[in-house]
Amino acid sequence: MTPTRPVILFLCVHNAGRSQMAAAYARALGANRVEVLSAGSDPSATLNPAVVAAMSEVGLDISGEQPTVITDEMAQRADVVVTMGCGDACPFYPGKQYLDWELLDPAGQDVATVRAIRDDIEQRVRSLLDELHVDII
């Protein structure tokens, strides 16, 4: 019997910063033991450059990622939906476990501020993976 991998959907409005950082950490720390999705309700055209720079500093290259719009299929696959600053802009799917992480929006912030947001997200992702019984690399 093969255990199923938990599916985590990280969701914010623009999918250009917080949700991308969380997804990158979950992928790196959880490796193939977790499936990670990242999307936004109103995605930006590109990633936040300060976010890309801050993630690069910790060895995570997200420069090839693209903001993506949330789909019903993504949400239906998710075991856990983590929202970040969405408010009413992010859709709600009944029957899903929701976590709302209150995080400063990195849009318009300098890299030093984005570093603090990044480090907060890393700790939250580590805690989430632990709660889901996903071994961290």
C-alpha positions as CSV (number, residue, x, y, z in Angstrom):
1,M,0.0,0.0,0.0
2,T,1.5,3.3,-1.1
3,P,0.6,6.4,1.1
4,T,-0.8,9.3,-0.9
5,R,1.1,12.6,-1.0
6,P,-0.7,15.5,0.5
7,V,-1.5,18.3,-1.9
8,I,-1.0,21.9,-0.8
9,L,-2.4,24.9,-2.7
10,F,-0.8,28.2,-1.8
11,L,-3.1,31.0,-2.9
12,C,-2.9,34.8,-3.0
13,V,-4.3,37.5,-5.2
14,H,-1.4,38.1,-7.6
15,N,0.6,34.8,-7.2
16,A,3.7,36.9,-7.7
17,G,5.3,36.9,-4.2
18,R,4.1,35.1,-1.0
19,S,2.4,32.1,-2.6
20,Q,5.4,31.6,-4.9
21,M,7.8,31.7,-1.9
22,A,5.7,29.3,0.0
23,A,5.5,26.9,-2.9
24,A,9.2,27.0,-3.5
25,Y,9.9,26.2,0.1
26,A,7.4,23.4,0.2
27,R,8.8,21.8,-3.0
28,A,12.4,22.1,-1.7
29,L,11.7,20.9,1.8
30,G,9.1,18.3,1.0
31,A,10.7,17.0,-2.2
32,N,8.6,14.2,-3.7
33,R,6.7,13.6,-0.5
34,V,4.2,16.5,-1.1
35,E,2.5,17.9,-4.2
36,V,2.6,21.7,-4.4
37,L,0.3,24.0,-6.3
38,S,0.5,27.8,-6.4
39,A,-2.0,30.2,-7.9
40,G,-3.8,33.6,-7.6
41,S,-7.3,34.9,-8.0
42,D,-6.0,37.8,-10.2
43,P,-2.4,36.9,-11.2
44,S,0.2,39.4,-12.1
45,A,2.0,39.2,-15.4
46,T,5.4,38.5,-13.8
47,L,6.9,37.7,-10.4
48,N,8.0,40.4,-8.0
49,P,11.7,40.9,-8.7
50,A,12.5,41.5,-5.0
51,V,10.9,38.1,-4.2
52,V,13.0,36.4,-6.9
53,A,16.2,38.1,-5.5
54,A,15.4,37.1,-1.9
55,M,14.7,33.5,-2.8
56,S,17.9,33.3,-4.9
57,E,19.8,34.3,-1.7
58,V,18.7,31.1,-0.1
59,G,19.5,29.0,-3.1
60,L,15.9,28.7,-4.5
61,D,15.6,29.9,-8.1
62,I,12.0,30.8,-8.8
63,S,12.8,33.0,-11.8
64,G,11.2,30.5,-14.2
65,E,7.9,30.4,-12.4
66,Q,4.9,32.2,-13.8
67,P,1.9,33.6,-11.9
68,T,-1.1,31.3,-12.5
69,V,-4.8,31.7,-12.1
70,I,-6.6,29.4,-9.7
71,T,-8.8,26.7,-11.3
72,D,-11.5,24.6,-9.8
73,E,-9.4,21.5,-10.7
74,M,-6.5,22.8,-8.6
75,A,-8.7,23.5,-5.6
76,Q,-10.4,20.1,-5.9
77,R,-7.1,18.3,-5.8
78,A,-5.8,20.2,-2.8
79,D,-5.9,18.7,0.7
80,V,-4.9,22.0,2.3
81,V,-5.5,25.5,0.9
82,V,-3.2,28.2,2.3
83,T,-4.5,31.7,1.6
84,M,-2.3,34.8,2.0
85,G,-3.9,38.2,2.0
86,C,-6.8,37.2,-0.2
87,G,-9.7,38.3,1.9
88,D,-12.8,37.8,-0.3
89,A,-10.8,37.8,-3.5
90,C,-9.8,34.1,-3.1
91,P,-12.6,31.5,-3.8
92,F,-13.8,29.1,-1.1
93,Y,-14.2,25.4,-1.8
94,P,-16.3,23.5,0.8
95,G,-14.7,20.5,2.4
96,K,-11.1,21.7,2.1
97,Q,-8.8,22.5,5.0
98,Y,-8.1,26.2,5.0
99,L,-5.3,28.1,6.6
100,D,-5.0,31.8,6.4
101,W,-1.5,33.2,6.8
102,E,-1.5,36.9,7.6
103,L,1.7,38.1,5.9
104,L,2.9,41.5,4.8
105,D,2.5,41.9,1.0
106,P,6.0,42.0,-0.6
107,A,4.7,44.3,-3.4
108,G,6.6,47.6,-3.3
109,Q,8.8,46.4,-0.5
110,D,12.6,46.5,-0.5
111,V,14.6,43.3,-0.5
112,A,15.4,43.6,3.3
113,T,11.6,43.6,4.1
114,V,11.1,40.8,1.6
115,R,13.8,38.8,3.4
116,A,11.8,39.0,6.7
117,I,8.6,37.9,4.9
118,R,10.6,35.0,3.2
119,D,12.0,33.8,6.5
120,D,8.5,33.9,8.1
121,I,7.1,31.9,5.2
122,E,9.9,29.3,5.6
123,Q,9.0,28.7,9.2
124,R,5.3,28.4,8.4
125,V,6.0,26.0,5.6
126,R,8.2,23.9,7.9
127,S,5.4,23.8,10.5
128,L,2.8,22.9,7.9
129,L,4.8,20.0,6.5
130,D,5.3,18.8,10.1
131,E,1.6,18.9,10.7
132,L,1.0,16.9,7.5
133,H,3.7,14.4,8.6
134,V,5.9,15.1,5.6
135,D,9.5,14.5,6.3
136,I,11.6,17.5,5.6
137,I,14.9,17.3,3.7
